Amino acid sequence: MSQTIELKGKKRELKAQTNDSLRKKGLAPAILYGVGIDPLPITLDIKEFEKVFKEAGTNSLVNLKLDDDSQHPVLIHEVSRHPVTENAQHADLYQVNLKETVTTNVPLVFIGESFAVKDSGGVLVKNIHEIEIEALPTDLPHQLEVDLSKLKTFEDRILVSDILVPLGVKVLTSPDEIVALASEPMSQEEIEAAEKPAEEALGEIKTEKEIKKAEGEAKQAQEDEIEK
């Protein structure tokens, strides 16, 4: 069972204060909704919320405690942020049923070193960075590890089926999907061959002055032909 993270919140009246006035006080408006509850507007301390969100993300269970002493098991579903400061502007908190499984995406954390990369000069290719799982809210892992030491040669592949998951967690992503591999380093000839099309395309680009000059020469040639 994963450790439960706690977050405090307060109920709010929609007409009592504007969202901007709340944010100036260091509070973020939020909505609590989900299983067995009508949508409930609340406020969260922005600094506390940011700390909790950094730890929980969108796939770890959070125990929301409101000022009326009620407690709600929630997942942070969505966070709206300010385009400049990137501070949390609004959050959606989804109340779950602890006895029913939920589906979510869990991030992958890459650990260890690949022999094919470290000693053979290969290039590490990370094909996916998260997988979809199903589990009870209390069994949701915060992240899953991918051991890169399995990539000993350029033929090796790490598949979704190679990822170890805790008991009670069902992986929904295709087990045959490639998570990571080590590709062979490109030779000088391959690098030059890849760069050549770009150089040729660059050579075809003409300035506006060159285009007008070419158009003028073509027009003059046409007029000279008519005069003949």
N, C-alpha and C positions, 0 to 999 in steps of 0.2 A: 504493500500500500504506500502511495506517495505521500509525502508530508504536506499537510494543508497549510496554505498561506492565508493570512488574515488581512482584511481591509475594512476600514470604518467608513460609514457614510451617514448622511442625514436626509430625512424626507424633506421635500420642498414644495411650496405652493407655486404653481406656474406663473401666477400674476403678481406674486410678492416682490420679486426682484428680477431684473433682466439678466440675460446670460452674460452680457458685458460687465455688469456691475458685480456679478458673482466672480468672474475671472479676475477682476481688479482686486478682489479680496483673497486671491489665491485658491479659489474654488472652481471646480469643473462641473458643469451640469451633466447628469447621466440618466439613463433609463434602465430600470430593473424590470425584466419581463421573462416569460418562459413558462415552464411547467407549474401549474397550480397557482398562478398569480396573475392579477391584472397588471398591465403596464403601470409602473410606479416611478414618478420623477424623484430623483435624489441628487445630492451634491457630494462631491468627493474632494478631499484636500489634494491639490495637484501634485505637490511634492511627494506625499505618501503614495498616491496612485502611481506615479512614475516609478517609484521604487518597487512597488508590487508588480507592476507590468513588466519591468525589466527581469524580475525573477520568474514570473508565471508565464508571460507571453499569452498566447491565445489558446493554449492546450493544457494548462495546469489548473487544477481545481483551486478556487479561492473561496474562503469563508467570509461572506460580507456581513458585517455587524452594523445594524442601524441604530439610531438613537432611541427607538422604542423597545430596545433589547431583543428584537427579532434577529434571527440569523438565517442566512440564505446561501446555499452552495451554488456558486456561479462560475461560469467561464467568461472571460473577457472576449466578447465577440468582435467588436469594432471600435477603433479609436480615431477620432477626427483631430487633426493637428493644424496649428497655425502655419500658414505657408512660409512665414519668415522665421519666427522664433522656434517653430516645431514643438511648442508646448501643447499639451493635451487640451483640446477645446470641448470635447464631448466623448462620452463612452457609452457603449451598449453592454450591459451585463446580463447574461442569459442564465436563468435559474434552471438547474438540472434535477432530474430524479436520480438519486444515488443508486437506485436499484435497476435502472435502465441504462443500457450501453449507449454511448455517443460516438459519433464519427468525427474525426478531426485530422489535421495534418501535423506531423511531428517533424521538427528540423533534425537534420543529420549533422553530427559533429565528427570530423575526420581526425583520427589520431594515428600515431606511429609514422614510420617512414617507409617508402617503397624502395626496395633494392634496385628495381629497374630505373627509378628516377635518380636516386642518390649516387649509385655506382656505375650505371650504364648510360647516364645522360639523357634519359627519357623525359617526356613531358607529361605531367599529371593532368588527366582529364576527368573532371567531376561532372558527370552527366546529369545527376539530380541532387537536390539539396534538402528534400523532404519526402516523406512517404505518408500515405493515408492509412490510418489505423482505426480500429473499433475496440472499445473497452469500456468498462464501468468508469464513471468519473473519478473514483478513488484510485483506479489503477492506471490512469493516464501517465505515461512517462513524459518528463519535460523535454527530453531529447534522446536520440539514439546514436550510439557510437559506430563508426565504420573504421575498421583496422586496415590501414594502408599497407602494412607489412606483408599482406597477402599478395601484393603485386610484386612478385619476384622476377618475372620475365614480361616481355612485351605481349605475350600470348595470354597472360592471366587477366581475368576479369572478376570484379566484385559485383555480385548480383544482389537484388533485393532479398533473395532467399538466404544470403549469407549473413544478413544482419540479425544479431541476437536480440530478441524482444522479451520483456518480462512475462511471467505467467499471467494469463488472463487477457493478453493483448493479441488481437487478431490483425494481421497485415492485409490490407485491401489492395494495395498496389501490386501489379503483376510480379510474381516471384522471379520471372526471367528478365525483368528490366535491368539494364546495366547501370550500376551506381557509379563506378569509377574504373579507370584503366590507365595504363602507362603507354603512351604512343612513342614510337621510335623518333629520335631527333632527325630533323630534316638535313639532308646533305646540302653542300653549297650549290650544287647544280639545281636541286629542287627549290631552294630559296630564290635563285636567280630566275628560274622558270616561273615562279609565282609572282615575282616582281615585274617581269617583262610585260605582261598584259596591262598592268597599271601604268608603266612607263609609256607604252604605245598609246594608251588612251589619253595620257597627259599630253603626248606629242600632237594629238589631233585637236586639242583645245586651242582655239584662236581668240585673240583679243578682239574687242569691238572695233578697234582701229583697223586691224587686219581684215576683218570681215567687210567693213565699209570700203576699204581699198580694193578688195577682190570684186565687190559688187560694182564699183566704179570702173574698173578695168574691163569687166564683162560688158557693161553698158556702152563704153567707148568703142569696144571691138564691134559691138552690134551696129552702132551708128556708122562706123567706118565701112562696114560691109554693105550698108544701105546706100552710102554715097558712091560706092563703086558701081 
